Amino acid sequence: MLQLCLTNFKHKTMTRITVAKGDGIGPEIMDATLDIIKAAGAQIEIDEIEVGEKVYLSGNTSGIANQSWDIIRKNKIFLKAPITTPQGGGYKSLNVTTRKFLGLYSNVRPCMSLHPFVETKHPNMDIVIVRENEEDLYAGIEHQQTDEVVQCLKIISRPGCEKIVRYAFEYAKVYGRKKVTCFTKDNIMKQSDGLFHQVFDEIAAEYPEIENEHWIIDIGAAKMSDTPEVFDVIVTLNLYGDVLSDIAAQIAGSVGLAGSANIGEECAMFEAIHGSAPRRAGQNLANPSGLLQGAIMMLNHIGQTDVAEKVQNAWLKTIEEGIHTYDIFKEGISKQKIGTQEFAKAVIANLGQQPNLLKAVSYAKETALHLPKYVKKPAAKKELVGVDIFVHWNGTDPNELAEKVQQLNRENIKLSMITNRGIKVWPDGFSETFCTDHWRCRFKPVSTHTIPKEAIIGLLTDAHQRNIDTIKTENLYEFDGKPSFSLGQGQ
């Protein structure tokens, strides 16, 4: 683990942190984790809060009480065990909510193999995945628009891209990493993922000493799964990073061994990357290593690097001795299968020792990541050059719909295209294309370059009068003369 702090802390005095023991195996692994770090000399005072399933089922759909938010915001440091979100609609993910409310824009997940003591096909793997944490599809903005179609909005912002990409390069710079790799799908999502890739290229130019590269997410993920040793730091969007980091943790040895840090400009949250595993709860079986790794990252963040170093080396020593919980126990490699409490006691017994074969860590250098606040760019010249009107229509022949919608044409604004699920079906569509009841009707100016917003209101008014069921509109803009909207597939 490496120090992830945004500001330097000195631990001459106690640091007050917020702790949530969570659900399922959460209380067991939190108790084990706290026992270990306290035995190592962690100078912490704890405010415990209740979050998760009990709070949800009490009628609070956010999973956390207002007074708990006050404690988290006051202490700034939050160590959280896994929680259970009840099944069914109406419950928001507390993990996502916490990251966004507290501005925890950077999710950092180191994934390193522990060969030969934990079985893996990738003995030389040492990757850090830096994942954007606040936006993308995790904005959670969804709507049902027709009988057959729902939508989920993918929100990508320039500030979000700049902050996470710069964090990745600063991380690499401070901790001696040689390469930063960007993963996107901008061959398909040219506007959203395209922005992320564009910002990556812009910021990479400021770090000529660090190698940079870009991979399309599908082939990049395949490459990472096959030969992870060719990657160093990976920076990517929220959903891709979520998937990649779990894959990386698993192929390194076990998802149960990985922790993560969620870093913001003021607050930070530390956790295991695995879930609450309710089937294993209360059985003294769970591996506390993932949460312990999160706690080690927390100790580094608050400046208690000597304690973090002591705990990490003791943990490595314990793994090296073959003292393993059931999830990583392997005949011929492991020496002793033990439970949660016994594993914690074994790590405590090894405090002050270092591993013999695994690489011991040293956190002596207290170096902070100094990241500038985002500065807004000058506003671009923004021109309205068309509108997409989405229509709920139960027919199947795009030509029939076109005849109906063309009745909305005006002197200088005319229907130019209809798409269904993104593919152009009028004009010159294929009869083989399957269509749902959700249609995008694009109107563009004919003799002028721009249209007034009043024209859109007129189109919608006419549509209502003609019983055309409009769902929503999307204005089509150019920014500094550059079209900033997607074409229809097939155009």
Secondary structure by P-SEA (a helix, b strand, c coil): ccccccbbbbccbbbbbbbbbcccaaaaaaaaaaaaaaaaccccccccccccaaaaaacccccccaaaaaaaaaacbbbbcccccccccccccaaaaaaaaacccbbbbbbbbcccccccccccbbbbbbbbccccccccccccccccbbbbbbcccaaaaaaaaaaaaaaaaaacccbbbbbccccccccaaaaaaaaaaaaaaaccccccccccaaaaaaaaacccccccbbbbcaaaaaaaaaaaaaaacccccbbbbbccccbbbbbccccccccccccccccaaaaaaaaaaaaaaacaaaaaaaaaaaaaaaaaaccccccccccccccccccaaaaaaaaaaaccccccccbbbbcccccccccccccccccccccccbbbbbbbcccccaaaaaaaaacccccccccccccccccccccccccccccccbbbbbbbbcccccccaaaaaaaaaaaaaacccccbbbbbbbccccccccccccc
